[in-house]
Amino acid sequence: MSKEEVTEEGEVFSHGQQPRDYSEPAPAPLFDAGELSLWSFYRAVIAEFIASLLFLYITVATVIGYQKESNPCDTIGVLGIAWSFGGMIFILVYSTAGISGGHINPAVTFGLFLARKVSLVRAVAYIVAQCLGAVCGVGLVKGVMKHYYESSPGGGANTVAAGYSNGTALGAEIIGTFVLVYTVFSATDPKRNARDSHVPVLAPLPIGFAVFVVHLATIPMTGTGINPARSLGAAVIFDNHNVWDDQWIFWVGPLVGALAAAIYHEHILRAAAIKALGSFIAR
């Protein structure tokens, strides 16, 4: 068995492993108008738009293809749909992480904003781009697969399934988004980067896998939202009253889940509030 050492801050290291020098990154400014003059900002916004478009195109096309088959044995099933969502997140986060951070989800952006990882200007721009990209992505599915799309029972939109209450669906969305956003925080934690150089390279894998397992658990309940842009894009193109009746669940649930994940990671696991209090008392 390998021996472990514990530092004064409670960090655990294998015997002989030395932590690298680490300094906490400065929090992003709440409002940074200077970003609006940078090409890198607009490049990141475009990356979020295209990533959301591709995400919705592939995943909703997968759902429509699953629904058009009358013989269950000829379909990919729920497992295949979950792989589609999780796999696309893995691909897109890997591809865009160095440009925009690879959010592709307003709930992720909201959680990172609460943790002061992105500014308000960038967060708002990302969320708008994600929603527009999602609408365009589902619109592309409808244009390419018009007959199958219009004959599908739900158009890939999120609704509360029969037999489940709104409260159950809301709880599923909160917990599912908590799993996702908590994974994002953990996989991209710069303090882990200081210890394990392989963490940033592997970050898209656990994030994509989190999306995969959450879909396995909640597809039967809500079709799995955990991404307000995904839910909005499908609702706008399908445009059914039942879809709009449930739309609030797929915004409130993910945003609450992201809030809970941000508080848990930053103020409990990373003890940001306690450290700030200790610094204040020491003055």
Order of alpha helices (4+ residues) and beta strands (2+ residues): beta-beta-alpha-alpha-alpha-alpha-alpha-alpha-alpha-alpha-alpha-alpha-alpha-alpha-alpha
